[in-house]
Amino acid sequence: MAAETEKQGQITQLLVRWAEGDRAALDALTPVVYSELRQIAEGYLRRERGGHTLQPTALVNEAWLRLAKPAQLSFANRKQFFGLAAQVMRQVLVDYARGASAAKRGGGEASLQLTGLEIGASTDLDRFLALDQAIDRLAAFSPRQARIIELRYFAGLKLEEMADLLGVSPATISREQTSAEAWLCRALEARDG
């Protein structure tokens, strides 16, 4: 447990140094967070439909490229970083699905190439894009519920971690997650007719 706490502290320190513009901190951060990012990607992909072959490494690499771009990033702790990483992974998947969907409809090549990604029928692409749109609609009236869905299903955070990050009780997280999941199910069912 002490080693895990020390690692978390190291990650936080490296994130702060990186946000302050220390490029060496970014270089040191990469191997420290890579395995956790890969676990997030693997967890997310395990929950996806069967038969799709996205490699967690490709998802992590693309997300890392987007995260590592020079920007005014600031993280209070590692949970905020991994929460942002989950959002970026979601966006990578959405971008790919949109590009692949356009290609299937004659719209040209997919705008994002990820090694090993093969998505089956267009209905899977459409459903994934519909889920993304539903999460965006949910965020319009309940940003915290949308954030909980992202943190749970894209970052793989546990109830207590989400509660700590969002500054609310685990009971609140549990209630809002249940409510958000029900809302998303209804939204997707209504879309499917």
C-alpha positions in Angstrom: 0.0 0.0 0.0 2.9 2.4 0.8 4.4 1.7 -2.6 1.1 2.5 -4.3 0.8 5.8 -2.4 4.3 6.7 -3.3 3.7 6.0 -6.9 0.5 8.1 -6.8 2.6 10.9 -5.3 5.2 10.6 -7.9 2.6 10.8 -10.7 1.1 13.9 -9.1 4.5 15.6 -8.9 5.4 14.7 -12.5 2.0 16.1 -13.6 2.6 19.3 -11.8 6.1 19.7 -13.3 4.7 18.9 -16.8 2.0 21.5 -16.4 4.7 24.0 -15.5 6.4 23.3 -18.8 9.1 20.7 -17.7 9.5 18.5 -20.8 11.7 16.1 -18.8 8.7 15.5 -16.5 6.6 14.4 -19.5 9.4 12.0 -20.5 9.6 10.6 -16.9 5.8 10.4 -16.7 5.3 8.3 -19.8 6.5 5.0 -18.5 4.9 5.5 -15.1 1.4 6.1 -16.4 1.5 3.9 -19.5 0.5 0.7 -17.7 -2.4 2.4 -16.0 -3.6 3.9 -19.2 -3.4 0.5 -20.8 -5.4 -1.0 -18.0 -8.1 1.7 -18.6 -8.1 0.9 -22.3 -8.3 -2.9 -21.6 -11.1 -2.4 -19.1 -13.1 -0.3 -21.6 -12.5 -2.7 -24.5 -13.6 -5.7 -22.3 -16.9 -4.0 -21.8 -17.4 -3.4 -25.6 -19.2 -5.8 -27.9 -17.6 -9.1 -28.8 -15.7 -9.5 -32.0 -14.1 -6.1 -32.2 -10.3 -6.1 -32.3 -9.1 -2.7 -31.2 -5.8 -3.2 -29.5 -5.5 -1.4 -26.2 -2.0 -0.3 -27.2 -3.2 1.6 -30.3 -5.9 3.3 -28.2 -3.4 4.3 -25.5 -0.9 5.5 -28.1 -3.4 7.8 -29.8 -4.7 9.1 -26.5 -1.2 9.8 -25.3 -0.4 11.7 -28.5 -3.4 13.9 -27.8 -2.6 14.3 -24.1 1.0 15.1 -24.7 0.4 18.0 -27.0 1.6 21.3 -25.6 -1.4 22.9 -23.8 -2.2 24.7 -20.6 -2.9 21.5 -18.6 -3.1 21.5 -14.9 -3.9 18.5 -12.7 -4.5 18.6 -9.0 -3.9 14.9 -8.8 -3.5 11.7 -10.8 -7.3 11.0 -10.7 -7.9 14.2 -12.7 -5.3 13.1 -15.2 -6.8 9.7 -15.7 -10.2 11.2 -15.9 -9.0 13.4 -18.8 -7.3 10.4 -20.3 -10.6 8.6 -20.3 -12.3 11.5 -22.1 -9.5 11.5 -24.7 -9.9 7.7 -25.2 -13.6 8.2 -25.7 -12.9 10.9 -28.2 -10.4 8.7 -30.1 -13.0 6.0 -30.4 -15.7 8.4 -31.5 -13.5 10.0 -34.1 -12.6 6.6 -35.5 -16.2 5.5 -35.5 -17.3 8.6 -37.3 -14.6 8.2 -39.9 -15.3 4.5 -40.4 -19.0 5.2 -40.6 -18.4 7.9 -43.3 -16.2 5.5 -45.2 -18.9 2.8 -45.2 -21.3 5.3 -46.6 -18.9 6.4 -49.4 -17.5 9.4 -47.5 -13.9 8.6 -48.1 -11.2 7.2 -45.8 -11.5 7.2 -42.1 -9.8 10.3 -40.6 -8.1 8.2 -37.9 -6.1 5.1 -38.4 -5.5 2.8 -35.5 -3.6 -0.4 -36.0 -5.7 -3.4 -35.3 -9.1 -1.7 -35.2 -11.8 -3.5 -37.0 -15.4 -2.6 -36.2 -18.1 -4.9 -37.5 -21.5 -4.0 -38.9 -22.4 -0.3 -39.4 -25.1 -0.7 -36.7 -22.3 -1.1 -34.2 -20.7 2.1 -35.4 -24.1 3.8 -35.3 -24.8 2.6 -31.8 -21.5 3.8 -30.6 -22.0 7.2 -32.1 -25.6 7.2 -30.7 -24.1 6.5 -27.2 -21.7 9.3 -27.6 -24.5 11.7 -28.6 -26.6 10.5 -25.7 -23.8 11.2 -23.2 -23.5 14.7 -24.7 -27.2 15.2 -24.3 -27.0 13.9 -20.7 -24.2 16.4 -20.0 -26.4 19.3 -21.2 -28.7 18.9 -18.2 -26.6 16.8 -15.8 -22.9 17.3 -16.3 -22.0 15.4 -13.2 -23.9 12.3 -14.3 -22.2 12.4 -17.7 -18.9 12.7 -16.0 -19.7 9.8 -13.8 -20.4 7.6 -16.9 -17.1 8.7 -18.4 -15.1 8.0 -15.3 -16.8 4.7 -14.7 -16.9 3.2 -18.2 -14.0 5.0 -19.9 -11.6 5.5 -17.0 -12.6 2.4 -15.0 -12.6 4.4 -11.7 -14.3 2.8 -8.7 -17.1 4.3 -6.8 -14.9 5.7 -4.0 -12.4 7.1 -6.5 -15.2 8.9 -8.4 -16.6 10.3 -5.1 -13.2 11.6 -4.1 -12.5 13.2 -7.5 -16.0 14.8 -7.8 -16.2 15.8 -4.1 -19.4 14.0 -3.3 -20.4 10.9 -1.3 -20.1 7.4 -2.7 -23.9 7.1 -2.2 -24.5 10.1 -4.4 -22.2 8.6 -7.1 -24.1 5.3 -6.9 -27.5 7.1 -7.2 -26.4 9.3 -10.0 -24.7 6.5 -11.9 -27.9 4.4 -11.7 -30.0 7.3 -12.9 -27.5 8.1 -15.7 -27.4 4.5 -16.9 -31.2 4.3 -16.9 -31.5 7.6 -18.8 -28.9 6.4 -21.4 -30.7 3.1 -21.9 -34.0 4.9 -22.5 -32.3 7.4 -24.9 -30.8 4.5 -26.9 -34.0 2.5 -26.9 -36.0 5.5 -28.1 -33.4 5.9 -30.9 -33.7 2.3 -31.9 -37.5 2.6 -32.0 
